[in-house]
């Protein structure tokens, strides 16, 4: 939709499992042509973006690489990068190039019905670089996201996965646990604080289980740190120590306010 | 502001510590008259709303009760109820009546500059009832919040504090811990998920420390339950057990979606 509105592609092809979704995507002007067959979809594509769940991306990229034209570039939008990039750097031939991407955009909602042409406007997109990342395709992938309005940040797959564990995966886990915990009889006193804090707890279960498993290492590490901070709160609460609690709240306040000043 | 716009009060008096805030409140049309002196503020008031931090409400109510006219009604907007209501039921004379309230409205922001006349529109307001709550004042307090657009839910102070631990105080603790934990170098990859999940982590440190201490018992109980669910996630992540993770995510998804269908 963003490509179409900015007239950046001669032809946008959508590949999906459900013909009904593809028809809807065409109706909404997101694609020019839709197909359920990978080979038909990528055979003329000089640029392919894989947007499948993180545990399927590498295999779908391999499948696409076997059908798309020589010199084609592939990227993705997966929320984890280490395993995907490693597998493709090992298995992919030089006929095509893969560069990993993670646009930090979207929401807990999915499906073409919630697509928006301005989704990437002003958002960060991480593009991964390793010693084996081919130079020209890397720049083309950078340029692709920039042309959609995103601000590109280059990171190694490892740095990306560790950072995103703290900024996205752990918050998803924390929100999901709050959502699971809510007793039914308390729903009547839920207000905007709970709603905002748990918005991302309504993420797609299959998608998020896959992301958690792909990034289990860094996520477990961040979870351990999280429980350490929860424990600081517990200790302050148990001892009734006002100054410790205030100190924790001042740290929270200062850190969160910094983010607002950077919007 | 809500009272003024709906022309529900002959005169709205603001009592505060800072003359500058009172002047601003008058400029914004929130009050007719402002004073820093409690006795001058409440001497003609048939209805007083105490909006100070939870650890100050009961004492301020006692102070107000000593100055306001016979038969006056006092209520509050505190996020905890057990201790406040218990202290006032013990110490207050029959000359005036106190009924506890907690309007579930507002945000992490404070100060008259963010006041809005529609703040209570469609929001829940808990009004507490105990065997000692006087009947007519209870109905007047219900009516007060309803007249501002709120939906009144009656609860005992104990049920209120336990419920709010799960729907507000624990989410604040969870969000504050996420905010504290964020390494500075990862701020560049913070997106809307983190921002929404931690919005309430920018709450006023003094205010929130006081709330946490007032409700330490129920909050510690909910924190224990929270860590139990976090541990379920950890076990599933460590064992790489896809089905356990998907099961957790499905519970989170279902519970959070229910809330949306009830807006």
Interface residues (C-beta under 8 A of the other chain):
Chain A: X104 X105 X107 X123 X124 X126 X153 X155 X160 X163 X164 X166 X167 X168 X170 X171 X172 X173 X174 X175 X176 X177 X178 X179 X180 X181 X182 X183 X185 X186 X187 X188 X189 X190 X191 X192 X193 X194 X195 X196 X197 X198 X199 X200 X201 X202 X203 X204 X205 X206 X208 X209 X212 X213 X216 X219 X220 X222 X223 X225 X226 X227 X229 X230 X233 X234 X237 X238 X240 X242 X245 X246 X248 X249 X250 X251 X252 X253 X255 X256 X257 X258 X259 X260 X262
Chain B: X104 X105 X107 X123 X124 X126 X153 X155 X160 X163 X164 X166 X167 X168 X170 X171 X172 X173 X174 X175 X176 X177 X178 X179 X180 X181 X182 X183 X185 X186 X187 X188 X189 X190 X191 X192 X193 X194 X195 X196 X197 X198 X199 X200 X201 X202 X203 X204 X205 X206 X208 X209 X212 X213 X216 X219 X220 X222 X223 X225 X226 X227 X229 X230 X233 X234 X237 X238 X240 X242 X245 X246 X248 X249 X250 X251 X252 X253 X255 X256 X257 X258 X259 X260 X262
